[in-house]
Structures are given as structure tokens and as C-alpha cells.
Amino acid sequence: MKVQVDWLKEYTEIDVTADKLGRILTMAGLEIESHEIVEMPDGGKSEVLELNVTPNRGYCLSHIGVAREVSALLNKSLKLSDPLKALESEWGAVAIGERVSVENLEPKLCPRYCALVIENVKVGPSPAWLRDRLIAIGLRPINNIVDITNFVMMEYGQPLHAFDLRLLTGNKIVIRRASKGEPFSSLDGTDLKLEPDALVIADEEKPVALAGIMGEANSQVSETTCHIMLESACFDPATVRQGSKKYGLRSDSSYRFERGVDWEGVISAQARAALLIKELAGGQICSGRVDIYPETGKPVIVSLRLSQLNQLLGASFNAEQVRDLLSRLGMEIASPSENMEVRIPSFRPDLTREVDLIEEVARVDGFDKVETVYPVAGVRPVRISAKQSLIRKVREVFICSGFSETIHFSFIERAVAEEFKTSFADEQDQVIALKNPLSSEYDSMRTSLLPGLLNTAVLNLSKGQKPLKLFEVGSVYYLGSSGEQTEKAVFSAIVLGPYELTPWKPRGKAYDFYDLKGVLETLAAQLHLQLETSSDDRSFMTPGKSVRVWVNNAELGCLGQMAAEKNLVGELDIYALEIDLAVLEQQASSSRHFQPIPKFPETYRDISILVDRSVTAQQVEKLIFKASSPLIHKVELYDHFEGKKIQADKKSLTFALSFQSAERTLSDDEVNPLFENIFQALKSELGASLRE
């Protein structure tokens, strides 16, 4: 919004420079974006301030509105004329009812519509003073009638529109909704097909304006116009905004109607324009006006407590000071006291609550006068919850292992959500459908994070990026059998593709199950947890190549190779894991106990055994702990061999064993029997034999 400083001075005294005025307005909430010196056609110069008016301050989209702010901030009187009284003395002999009629079919969308008729006008160039006013604020002069409507809009903030009365079929105005596909050619040359959601101003046959936005080319004022109908109205802001966005039409009128105009100021602006038209274009103003005002605006009264005002501002205002500050803004307080009733002027629809009035007091008095008060209570430090700490640890471990974090939408296609439902839900649980989805591909809440990771893998592979190691922390959702909605925080990761070129890994080999399991075990070690596995039967995992993951008899999730039909990347095997973070958090917090540093050293032994290929290392590890408890301290598998030097149905497993006592240093006489117990247990229960 551009305002000319000389124009403002017509309404209030300004005894400061334009630069200082800009700083005062900025501190009061009307930020000055620029201060320009505009060269006028006659060689003179004019100072213009460009304001950044926030949506809640639509009353400042006019010179009078800004002048009200300036007079309040500088504590100067406001000089405004009353065009309504002057208009009555200029009315002619012909009644307006003989020239035009108005019918409002949409009173909710057009709460007030006023019409005046001015006959025998002479359309021509505007006088120099009017052209200079418009040029200074960036508007192009057209002719005296159009220039007057633009001038008054910038003066009062009330958009106006002048119709050529002879082009209105039936001399009638109808405010209605458009018909489906109804043609409309706007003044800027845009041809449109309107929909029933558009509000139009029409004559008996056709639309002549898109309400509050732009007029139609078929009724515009031209050099041949001699009779005009002057429109001034109030339209529903949401309807104007919707129509402006939908049909791509933006105007100074729509910009103001979207933010709301003064219902009571509709006729004042119209009267001002009519008087200017008579002065600059001649003609006779028909007697009376058409004023359709179904629901007269009721005065708005807001209660204000002096104690609440002083408490919020940390000030000590008295009732008289408050009345003085608010009266500068046009508000009225009948009797200033502890509890006041404030009458809000019609041009300030943004003031509806007590706190709004408190802000106005602080704004006019000056935000810089609000004293700095330090808080009485101490500020508590931010505490990291157990869940946040766990997620940080998960991210740290996987990022340090070369994984990249991804983030996806929380909704996916329903068919995919059904396929991955068994990640954490039961078969009888249901997928949660969205009532207003973005598209058919995002119509349900996700039941697993894996579909998002798979789609990202496909996208990266199409760009030539491999190998891929991706993870995501997020939530999954499903509807329980009893109708309750469930949300789970989960963690998922996938890995695929050949090893990177590095001396630490063999060339030509690809990431597999054990690479992903190793990272998960690293995370478990960081959380002091011991993982266990069992067979898994999820439909999206490969049977025999996937496992369920457990901790202390609590199921965490699954780990393994993705099923071939769910493999979106084709020739590369994908290995995935998905775990429940709530279960992981519970087990991690319950398993932590303080242990003093041992005073006595460990004793080490190695054992290398031959077992059937069906025997897992985990079975052997459990049996070793069972047979040598409580002195066994650690069991680690460090070699697994299958080859020509042993039987085809056997494999060799080598474990490093550590024994330790909290009371003494263990001797060989104490350890050797334990080692023998281990071997005998492995031999009897698993059919193991020592490897020579």
C-alpha cells in the first residue's frame, strides 16, 4: 500500500519528517518497506511511503485509514469531511427508483449494496491534481469517472464501480450466483467460463461484474457514456478470495474486499465519489439511493479490565489514560473505570477481544515504553526423554554405519498398506482410510515404513546410485479389532547393492542379511541388550531367509530378505529390518543395572566344534552359558567354516570364552572342569565334537 505524505496532511497535521514518520508507523505495526521520492509530470517531487499492511489491518489500505493511525500516534486532531450531508443538497428532481432497480438474491454473500445514478455526465480527462494523486501512488489515469472511483478507493479504502447505465439491460441490477459455464469477459481481456460458486453482479440478461473483483467489458464507462450507475457494496471476504484465486483475477478491489471493508463507510465513500463526479464531469445526481442492507450492523462492545491491562503490559495505566489512548483510534468509553465497556468503530472489525484492546493501548502509547521485566521463576533446563534419547542413539549407530536417513509421507496406497499390515498389526486389524486424501496413491495411513524406503530405493537406483543403505524413524497406524486407533513409533532400514570399493570388504560381493544384522547387534550392544531370533512367516519377507527379533521374550520386529514379489528393484536382493521403538525403549530401560568394575582378571579359553549345519550359533551360545554359569562372562563367535576339509553336512564354529569371578582370580583347576562341562553338554544335546 503506497501513501503520499502530502495527501495524508489533508486529514491530519504531520510535524515530523517522512523518515521519522516511517519509523513511528513501523514501531506501531505498519512496517515501511520503502521511502520514495516520486517525480511528478509538472517537475515537482512528492514523498511516498510504501506500507506492508498485514491481513488483520485492512482498515489501513486507504489514506484516511493511515491518517487515523498517524493522528493517534502523533496525538494530532483528525480532519474529515462529511460527504453525506453535502450529497443531499445536490440531489436532483428525478428519483433513482425511476432509473434503476436492484435485487439481491444472495444477502449472505452481499450484506450491503448501494447504488446511485448520475445523468448527463461528460467523460474526459481528469484535472492535473487528480492525475498527480494517482501517479504518485503508482496508478495510471484513464478518464475522470474511472479516476474518481480509484481516487476514492485509495482515500476511503472502499472499492467502487461505475457502470454505463445505457448498457444495463432492463436498467436492473441482480446480485446472484453465476450459472454453470456462463461466459464472462473481464476488463483486462480475460475470457472465462464461470461456475455456480462465483458471485456476479448482473443485469436482466448477463453478468456485468464479478462481484468485488472486476467488471465486465460489456458495461464499462467509455467516451460515449452519459449516464452512470455508481456501485458501492460490501461482499463476503471468503467468496471474493475464492473467486480471485480460482479465476486468476487480481485487483485493488479484491485485495481490499478480501480483508473486509467498513459496512458503515460504504455510503460515505459513494457520496464522496458522486460529489467529485458532479464537480469534474458535470451531470445531475438522481434523488435518493438504493441501499439494500438486510441486517444492519450492530455496535460492537468489548469489555476491558484495567487490572488485566496493567498485568499483561507490566504497566500502571489509569482509566483516564486508557480512555485517551483508545479515543485517539475512534473508540468510545462512556465511563472510564476499573471495568470499562468500549464501543468499537465499524472500520475496526479486527477488534473483538479484550486482549486486542490491550495491544492497541501498548501500540499507541509506544512499545518502546514497555519496561524490561525479568522472570521471577527460574528457567528449567530442557530434559531429553527416554524416547528421544533412544531415537538419537538409533540414528547415531546407523549413520555411523553408513546409512542415510529418509522422511516420507505418513499415508500410502491402500493396497500397499494391506500388504504390509502384518508388520505390527494382526490379521483382524484394519487399515485406516483417509476421508480427504491427496490422491488415490495416498488414501490410507501407512502400516509400515518399508514401502516408502522401497520407493526411495527405486528412485535412487534409476539415477545410478548404488549401493543403498537407508533408514527412517516414524509412526505406523492401524485400527484395532475393537475400533481403537493405534499409533506405533517404529524404525526401519533397508540395504542392497554391491559393497563400496574399499580395502576392508571383498570386491564383487553384495550386502546381505548379516551386514544388516551386524548393525542391529551394534545397536543392541550400545543399549546393553542381547538379541534372539526365531523363524518368521510375514508375507512380505522371504521364508527361510527372515527372522523375528526378540529381546527378553519381547518381540521387537523382523529382519531378513524381502520377498521377490515385493522387490521393486528387480535383480538386486533387498534386506530389511523393522522394529518397534516402544518395545526397544522398554527393554533398554529395564535392563540397565549398575555393575562395579571387576577387581579380578578374566581367564580365556577357545573352543572349536563340529556340529550339524542345521544347528545355529545362537543355540550353541545359550548352551555354553547354561553349562558354565555363573562364572562364564562372555561368549563370542569369531569363526564359521564350511568346506572340503570337513564333512559335507557339518560346519565348524569357533567361540572365544571368557570366565571371571567377582571374588577371586580363577585358577586352571577351576576353569578346566567348566570347560569339560561345556563340551559334554554340547556333545549330548547338539551332537557336537571337538575339531582337531
Buried (B, 14 or more C-beta within 10 A) or exposed (E): BBBBBBBBEBBBEBEEEBEEBBEBBBBBBBBBEEBBEBEEEEEEEBBBBBBEBEEBBBBBBBBBBBBBBBBBBBEBEBEBEEBEEEBEEBBBEBEBEEBBBBEBEBBEBBBBBBBBBBBEBEBEEBEEEBBBBBBBBEBEBBBBBBBBBBBBBBBBBBBBBBBBBEBBBEBBBBBBBBBEEBEBEBBEEBEBEBBEEBBBBBBEEBBBBBBBBBBBBBBBBEEEBBBBBBBBBBBBBEBBBBBBEEBEBEBBBBBBBBBBBBBBBBBBBBBBBBBBBBEBBBBBBBBBBBBBBEEEBEEBEBEBBBEBBBEBBEBEBEBEBBBBBBBBBBBBBEEBEEEBEBBBBBBBBBBEEBEBBBBBBBBBBEEEEEEEEEEEEEEEEEEEEEBEEBBEBBBEBBEEBEBEEBEBEBBBBBEBBEBBBBBBBEEEBBBBEEEEBEEEEBBBBBBBBBBBBBBBBEEBBEEEEBBBBBBBBBBBBBBEEEEEEBEBBBBBBBBBBBBEEEEEEEEEEBBBBEBBBEBBBBBBEEBEBEBBBEEBEBEBBBEEBBBBBBBEEBBBBBBBBBBEEBBEBEEBBBBBBBBBBEBBBBBBEEEEEEEEEEEEEBBEBEBEBBBEEEBEBEBBBEBBBEBBEEBBBEBEEEEEBEEEEEEEEBBBBBBBBBBBBEEEEBEEEBBEEBBEBBBEBBEEBBEBEEBE
